[in-house]
Amino acid sequence: PSRTNAQKIELILGTIQTENWTLGYFLYQIFRAKDNEGGEIHRSSTHSQMVSIILAGRSNKSVADIIAEWMAHPDGRIPADSTNSDLLYSTTVPYTDIRPVRA
């Protein structure tokens, strides 16, 4: 029998946890192109192909679709009284230094 989306997600997340990775670290590694010394990271043909498909906009869900889900997800919202609440529209803090998805 075919697995449900929830079952597939649990299988993948379970593997990530078994490897002592976080979801963020997994995504970082998936999309990384250079190592810490600036050298190219070897990727399997499957890895290269899957990354290329989504980044080139040829997948059934685009990067924009994923970001839209992040922006609407209740887990990404931080409390209004948080020191991070004004960072979403910051022009002085680099986006790489902003940890929450949205304010």
C-alpha positions as CSV (number, residue, x, y, z in Angstrom):
1,P,0.0,0.0,0.0
2,S,1.1,3.6,-0.7
3,R,2.2,5.7,2.2
4,T,0.4,8.9,3.1
5,N,2.1,12.3,3.0
6,A,2.3,12.2,6.8
7,Q,3.9,8.8,6.8
8,K,6.5,9.9,4.2
9,I,7.3,13.0,6.3
10,E,7.7,10.9,9.5
11,L,10.0,8.5,7.6
12,I,12.2,11.3,6.3
13,L,12.3,13.2,9.6
14,G,13.1,10.0,11.5
15,T,16.1,9.5,9.3
16,I,17.2,13.1,9.8
17,Q,16.9,12.6,13.6
18,T,18.7,9.2,13.5
19,E,21.7,11.0,11.9
20,N,21.6,13.6,14.7
21,W,20.7,16.4,12.3
22,T,18.1,19.1,12.6
23,L,15.7,19.9,9.7
24,G,17.5,23.3,9.3
25,Y,20.9,21.6,9.0
26,F,19.5,19.1,6.5
27,L,18.2,21.8,4.3
28,Y,21.4,23.8,4.6
29,Q,23.4,20.7,3.5
30,I,21.0,20.0,0.6
31,F,21.4,23.4,-0.9
32,R,25.1,24.0,-0.1
33,A,27.3,24.3,-3.2
34,K,30.7,25.1,-1.6
35,D,32.5,23.8,1.5
36,N,34.0,26.0,4.2
37,E,37.2,26.4,2.1
38,G,35.3,27.4,-1.0
39,G,35.7,24.1,-2.7
40,E,32.9,22.4,-4.6
41,I,30.9,19.9,-2.7
42,H,30.5,16.5,-4.5
43,R,26.8,15.6,-4.9
44,S,25.3,12.5,-6.3
45,S,23.4,12.7,-9.5
46,T,20.1,12.3,-7.7
47,H,21.1,15.2,-5.3
48,S,22.2,17.4,-8.1
49,Q,19.1,16.7,-10.2
50,M,16.6,17.3,-7.4
51,V,18.2,20.6,-6.3
52,S,18.4,21.7,-9.9
53,I,14.8,21.0,-10.6
54,I,13.5,23.0,-7.6
55,L,15.9,25.9,-8.0
56,A,15.2,26.2,-11.8
57,G,11.5,26.3,-11.1
58,R,10.7,23.0,-12.7
59,S,9.2,21.2,-9.7
60,N,5.5,20.9,-8.9
61,K,6.1,23.3,-5.9
62,S,8.3,26.3,-6.3
63,V,10.6,28.0,-3.8
64,A,8.0,30.8,-3.7
65,D,5.4,28.2,-2.7
66,I,7.6,27.0,0.1
67,I,8.4,30.5,1.4
68,A,4.6,31.3,1.3
69,E,4.0,28.3,3.5
70,W,6.7,29.4,5.9
71,M,5.3,32.9,6.1
72,A,1.8,31.6,6.9
73,H,2.9,28.9,9.3
74,P,1.9,29.5,13.0
75,D,5.2,28.1,14.3
76,G,7.1,30.9,12.6
77,R,5.4,33.7,14.4
78,I,7.3,35.3,17.3
79,P,5.8,37.2,20.2
80,A,5.2,40.9,19.5
81,D,7.2,41.8,22.7
82,S,10.3,39.9,21.5
83,T,13.4,41.8,20.6
84,N,13.2,40.1,17.2
85,S,9.8,41.4,16.4
86,D,11.0,44.4,14.4
87,L,13.6,42.5,12.3
88,L,11.4,41.5,9.4
89,Y,11.7,45.0,7.8
90,S,15.2,45.8,9.1
91,T,17.5,47.7,6.7
92,T,20.4,47.5,9.0
93,V,20.5,43.8,10.1
94,P,21.7,41.4,7.4
95,Y,19.0,38.8,6.7
96,T,21.5,36.1,7.5
97,D,21.5,37.3,11.1
98,I,17.7,37.1,11.5
99,R,16.7,33.8,13.0
100,P,12.9,33.7,13.0
101,V,11.0,33.2,9.8
102,R,8.7,36.2,10.4
103,A,7.8,38.8,12.9
